[in-house]
Amino acid sequence: MSISLSSLILLPVWVSMAQIQQGGPDEKEKTTALKDLLSRIDLDELMKKDEPPLDFPDTLEGFEYAFNEKGQLRHIKTGEPFVFNYQEDLHRWNQKRYEALGEIITKYVYELLEKDCNLKKISIPVDATESEPKSFIFMSEDALTNPQKLMVLIHGSGVVRAGQWARRLIINEDLDSGTQIPFIKRAMDEGYGVIVLNPNENYIEVEKPKIHVQSSSESSDEPAEKRERKDKVSKETKKRRDFYEKYRNPQREKEMMQLYIRENGSPEEHAVYVWDHFIAQSAAENVFFVAHSYGGLAFVELMIQREADVKSKVTAVALTDSVHNVWHQEAGKTIREWMRENCCNWVSSSEPLDTSVESMLPDCPRVSAVHAQTVLSSIL
């Protein structure tokens, strides 16, 4: 059994409290004082001192993992599935490691969309300058020219990006369970053009610039000797503060700021933007949507903002565990009526596939699905 540094630091305090609690009423004051001391200790900060550096590989090979022929993530040497608790009792470090692996998998899925599915990566905004933040979507070669059918895929909220349904499923199950790739390939085989949205790519992160605070001595009329003395004291103070901060928080991460992507700063904005600049311009007579979780909410918001256009072009919408709410989103009566006729929400259920599931909202039918994969056979 390993004992962390933070446990060793707190051990004398815990022992003292145990001894005090065995005493009589006269010891209550000491107990209160010790409890106050414990409340001032930042356990998260102490735990960081036990952590290895937050320095992770930037490739699957570096993590010693690879996807096998079944699309399962396996350790290169042992063949074992991914292990989250790589370092015992270091949840924060393990989470950071998991997130680093997740970023690599996101790029891996992007590569699969281009190489295996033959989709094109399209930068947005379409009129972006070279210097402004950008996002992108993926489209099949015939997405805008296919005269018959177009399939549009929208994933849910969180860390997932274009081509993914659930990162957890990709890591713990396989690529077919966690990505949109089976949907895309099946749709293309059935003669659909395909557009894959990227609604969570709303901003880029850059390091926060350090703000230079002008010292009072720089703008004062004090004699040079006095200014130099003050500056020296100020530098020494900063040096001590930086040293303390490094000791207090050795794993301190860089301070970042977010630069939002024009007209794509939220999933809802993104859906409207892609509709206006791509889907509405497509030649397809019939447009079909598959939207998961928050993607369903984004579709309903699209309907609210572009009701007539959506009704004239969209044939059917397959929702999976959609979190939309026609009351909170203030969808009008005509939208609710259209949804009842043209939408279906497949929800997680132990009932057989397509069994009717009771709904409290007057919008679209809800039916059972074991998982999102089962929806595919119902809509194509």
QUIVEN-V626219 format. One record per backbone hydrogen bond with DSSP energy under -0.5 kcal/mol. CO is the residue of the C=O (numbers start at 1). NH is the residue of the N-H. If there is no record, write none. Layout:
BEGIN
{{CO	NH} {CO	NH}}
END
This chain:
BEGIN
{{4	8} {5	9} {6	10} {7	11} {8	12} {10	14} {11	15} {12	16} {13	17} {14	18} {15	19} {16	20} {17	21} {18	22} {20	23} {24	27} {25	28} {27	31} {28	32} {29	33} {30	34} {31	35} {32	36} {33	37} {34	38} {35	39} {36	40} {37	40} {38	41} {40	42} {41	43} {42	46} {43	47} {44	48} {45	49} {46	49} {47	50} {48	51} {53	55} {54	56} {59	63} {60	64} {60	65} {61	64} {64	76} {66	74} {68	71} {71	175} {72	68} {72	74} {74	66} {75	79} {80	75} {82	84} {84	86} {86	88} {87	90} {90	94} {91	95} {92	96} {93	97} {94	98} {95	99} {96	100} {97	101} {98	102} {99	103} {100	104} {101	105} {102	106} {103	107} {104	108} {105	109} {106	110} {107	111} {108	112} {109	113} {110	114} {111	115} {112	116} {112	117} {113	119} {120	122} {120	139} {121	123} {122	137} {124	135} {125	128} {135	124} {137	122} {138	196} {139	120} {140	143} {142	146} {144	283} {147	285} {148	286} {149	193} {150	288} {151	195} {152	290} {153	197} {154	292} {161	164} {163	180} {166	170} {167	171} {168	172} {169	173} {169	174} {171	82} {174	178} {175	179} {178	165} {178	166} {180	184} {181	185} {182	186} {183	187} {184	188} {185	189} {186	190} {187	192} {188	191} {193	151} {194	140} {195	153} {195	197} {196	138} {198	201} {200	202} {202	261} {204	259} {206	257} {210	212} {211	213} {212	214} {215	218} {215	219} {217	220} {223	227} {224	228} {225	229} {226	230} {227	231} {228	232} {229	233} {230	234} {231	235} {232	236} {233	237} {234	238} {235	239} {236	240} {237	241} {238	242} {239	243} {240	244} {241	245} {242	246} {243	247} {244	248} {245	249} {247	250} {249	252} {254	256} {255	208} {257	206} {258	260} {259	204} {261	264} {266	270} {267	271} {268	272} {269	273} {270	274} {271	275} {272	276} {273	277} {274	278} {274	279} {275	280} {278	282} {279	282} {286	150} {287	315} {287	316} {288	152} {289	318} {290	154} {291	320} {292	295} {293	296} {293	297} {293	323} {294	298} {295	299} {296	300} {297	301} {298	302} {299	303} {300	304} {301	305} {302	306} {306	310} {307	311} {308	312} {309	313} {310	313} {310	314} {313	287} {316	289} {317	319} {317	344} {318	291} {319	346} {320	293} {325	329} {326	331} {327	330} {332	336} {333	337} {334	338} {335	339} {336	340} {337	341} {338	342} {339	343} {342	317} {343	365} {344	319} {344	346} {345	347} {345	367} {346	321} {347	369} {352	355} {355	368} {357	366} {361	363} {365	345} {366	357} {367	347} {368	354} {369	349} {371	374} {372	375} {373	376} {375	378} {375	379} {376	379} {376	380}}
END
